[in-house]
Amino acid sequence: MRDPEEAADALQDALISAFRAAASFRAESKVTTWLHRIVVNACLDRIRRKQSRPVVPLPETGPNEPASTRDAMAEQETRLAVNDALAELPAEQRSAIVLVDVEGYSVAETAQILQIAEGTVKSRCARGRTRLAKLLGHLRNPDAVANVPSDDIARQQRRTREGR
């Protein structure tokens, strides 16, 4: 959601939905999976309704904060670049990648949460990771263009390897 207040509102909506739908829970999956799906749907509903631009909150720092040896500005820039790259992905790819790579859910759990086949989760993650590699290649090697082949070149290379 990229906004704590929006996320809190979405969570409230989800809890109300879960309360109303509790009687219809069929115990075909874990309660946590069922609740997670309700929360994801509530978030997606709010995003669709608002279609707002994401806002990144500024870090709160005080005058007596200890000096940090790490480069907080570079970390923030990287975080913003990753968020921007994720925002460019189609919603289906972004949700699969966030659940698998960020939240740490397995492919099977993600498939159950999103109510799609495991193979679909894998393909969405693969396509999304390829797009992210292109979009974020400058972070890995700032002096060169990302050496991730375009989709057409990748297809042609696959055909060559397969002898077609």
MODELLER restraints for C-alpha pairs under 7 A, 6 or more apart:
rsr = mdl.restraints
at = mdl.atoms
rsr.add(forms.Gaussian(group=physical.xy_distance, feature=features.Distance(at['CA:1:A'], at['CA:7:A']), mean=5.81, stdev=0.5))
rsr.add(forms.Gaussian(group=physical.xy_distance, feature=features.Distance(at['CA:1:A'], at['CA:43:A']), mean=6.77, stdev=0.5))
rsr.add(forms.Gaussian(group=physical.xy_distance, feature=features.Distance(at['CA:2:A'], at['CA:54:A']), mean=6.00, stdev=0.5))
rsr.add(forms.Gaussian(group=physical.xy_distance, feature=features.Distance(at['CA:2:A'], at['CA:55:A']), mean=6.51, stdev=0.5))
rsr.add(forms.Gaussian(group=physical.xy_distance, feature=features.Distance(at['CA:2:A'], at['CA:56:A']), mean=6.82, stdev=0.5))
rsr.add(forms.Gaussian(group=physical.xy_distance, feature=features.Distance(at['CA:3:A'], at['CA:55:A']), mean=6.61, stdev=0.5))
rsr.add(forms.Gaussian(group=physical.xy_distance, feature=features.Distance(at['CA:10:A'], at['CA:42:A']), mean=5.47, stdev=0.5))
rsr.add(forms.Gaussian(group=physical.xy_distance, feature=features.Distance(at['CA:10:A'], at['CA:43:A']), mean=5.36, stdev=0.5))
rsr.add(forms.Gaussian(group=physical.xy_distance, feature=features.Distance(at['CA:10:A'], at['CA:46:A']), mean=6.78, stdev=0.5))
rsr.add(forms.Gaussian(group=physical.xy_distance, feature=features.Distance(at['CA:11:A'], at['CA:39:A']), mean=6.15, stdev=0.5))
rsr.add(forms.Gaussian(group=physical.xy_distance, feature=features.Distance(at['CA:13:A'], at['CA:42:A']), mean=6.39, stdev=0.5))
rsr.add(forms.Gaussian(group=physical.xy_distance, feature=features.Distance(at['CA:14:A'], at['CA:38:A']), mean=5.72, stdev=0.5))
rsr.add(forms.Gaussian(group=physical.xy_distance, feature=features.Distance(at['CA:14:A'], at['CA:39:A']), mean=5.03, stdev=0.5))
rsr.add(forms.Gaussian(group=physical.xy_distance, feature=features.Distance(at['CA:14:A'], at['CA:42:A']), mean=5.54, stdev=0.5))
rsr.add(forms.Gaussian(group=physical.xy_distance, feature=features.Distance(at['CA:18:A'], at['CA:35:A']), mean=6.90, stdev=0.5))
rsr.add(forms.Gaussian(group=physical.xy_distance, feature=features.Distance(at['CA:18:A'], at['CA:38:A']), mean=6.85, stdev=0.5))
rsr.add(forms.Gaussian(group=physical.xy_distance, feature=features.Distance(at['CA:33:A'], at['CA:113:A']), mean=6.07, stdev=0.5))
rsr.add(forms.Gaussian(group=physical.xy_distance, feature=features.Distance(at['CA:36:A'], at['CA:113:A']), mean=6.96, stdev=0.5))
rsr.add(forms.Gaussian(group=physical.xy_distance, feature=features.Distance(at['CA:37:A'], at['CA:113:A']), mean=5.33, stdev=0.5))
rsr.add(forms.Gaussian(group=physical.xy_distance, feature=features.Distance(at['CA:85:A'], at['CA:132:A']), mean=6.26, stdev=0.5))
rsr.add(forms.Gaussian(group=physical.xy_distance, feature=features.Distance(at['CA:85:A'], at['CA:135:A']), mean=6.06, stdev=0.5))
rsr.add(forms.Gaussian(group=physical.xy_distance, feature=features.Distance(at['CA:86:A'], at['CA:94:A']), mean=6.21, stdev=0.5))
rsr.add(forms.Gaussian(group=physical.xy_distance, feature=features.Distance(at['CA:89:A'], at['CA:128:A']), mean=6.66, stdev=0.5))
rsr.add(forms.Gaussian(group=physical.xy_distance, feature=features.Distance(at['CA:93:A'], at['CA:124:A']), mean=4.89, stdev=0.5))
rsr.add(forms.Gaussian(group=physical.xy_distance, feature=features.Distance(at['CA:93:A'], at['CA:125:A']), mean=6.05, stdev=0.5))
rsr.add(forms.Gaussian(group=physical.xy_distance, feature=features.Distance(at['CA:93:A'], at['CA:128:A']), mean=5.33, stdev=0.5))
rsr.add(forms.Gaussian(group=physical.xy_distance, feature=features.Distance(at['CA:94:A'], at['CA:128:A']), mean=6.90, stdev=0.5))
rsr.add(forms.Gaussian(group=physical.xy_distance, feature=features.Distance(at['CA:96:A'], at['CA:110:A']), mean=6.93, stdev=0.5))
rsr.add(forms.Gaussian(group=physical.xy_distance, feature=features.Distance(at['CA:96:A'], at['CA:121:A']), mean=6.08, stdev=0.5))
rsr.add(forms.Gaussian(group=physical.xy_distance, feature=features.Distance(at['CA:96:A'], at['CA:124:A']), mean=6.50, stdev=0.5))
rsr.add(forms.Gaussian(group=physical.xy_distance, feature=features.Distance(at['CA:96:A'], at['CA:125:A']), mean=5.93, stdev=0.5))
rsr.add(forms.Gaussian(group=physical.xy_distance, feature=features.Distance(at['CA:97:A'], at['CA:125:A']), mean=5.31, stdev=0.5))
rsr.add(forms.Gaussian(group=physical.xy_distance, feature=features.Distance(at['CA:97:A'], at['CA:128:A']), mean=6.97, stdev=0.5))
rsr.add(forms.Gaussian(group=physical.xy_distance, feature=features.Distance(at['CA:99:A'], at['CA:105:A']), mean=5.65, stdev=0.5))
rsr.add(forms.Gaussian(group=physical.xy_distance, feature=features.Distance(at['CA:99:A'], at['CA:110:A']), mean=6.34, stdev=0.5))
rsr.add(forms.Gaussian(group=physical.xy_distance, feature=features.Distance(at['CA:100:A'], at['CA:106:A']), mean=6.01, stdev=0.5))
rsr.add(forms.Gaussian(group=physical.xy_distance, feature=features.Distance(at['CA:100:A'], at['CA:107:A']), mean=6.54, stdev=0.5))
rsr.add(forms.Gaussian(group=physical.xy_distance, feature=features.Distance(at['CA:100:A'], at['CA:110:A']), mean=6.75, stdev=0.5))
rsr.add(forms.Gaussian(group=physical.xy_distance, feature=features.Distance(at['CA:107:A'], at['CA:118:A']), mean=6.10, stdev=0.5))
rsr.add(forms.Gaussian(group=physical.xy_distance, feature=features.Distance(at['CA:107:A'], at['CA:121:A']), mean=6.48, stdev=0.5))
rsr.add(forms.Gaussian(group=physical.xy_distance, feature=features.Distance(at['CA:108:A'], at['CA:118:A']), mean=5.86, stdev=0.5))
rsr.add(forms.Gaussian(group=physical.xy_distance, feature=features.Distance(at['CA:111:A'], at['CA:117:A']), mean=5.59, stdev=0.5))
rsr.add(forms.Gaussian(group=physical.xy_distance, feature=features.Distance(at['CA:111:A'], at['CA:118:A']), mean=5.17, stdev=0.5))
rsr.add(forms.Gaussian(group=physical.xy_distance, feature=features.Distance(at['CA:111:A'], at['CA:121:A']), mean=6.09, stdev=0.5))
rsr.add(forms.Gaussian(group=physical.xy_distance, feature=features.Distance(at['CA:133:A'], at['CA:148:A']), mean=6.81, stdev=0.5))
rsr.add(forms.Gaussian(group=physical.xy_distance, feature=features.Distance(at['CA:134:A'], at['CA:146:A']), mean=5.96, stdev=0.5))
rsr.add(forms.Gaussian(group=physical.xy_distance, feature=features.Distance(at['CA:134:A'], at['CA:148:A']), mean=5.91, stdev=0.5))
rsr.add(forms.Gaussian(group=physical.xy_distance, feature=features.Distance(at['CA:137:A'], at['CA:146:A']), mean=4.36, stdev=0.5))
rsr.add(forms.Gaussian(group=physical.xy_distance, feature=features.Distance(at['CA:138:A'], at['CA:145:A']), mean=6.60, stdev=0.5))
rsr.add(forms.Gaussian(group=physical.xy_distance, feature=features.Distance(at['CA:138:A'], at['CA:146:A']), mean=6.07, stdev=0.5))
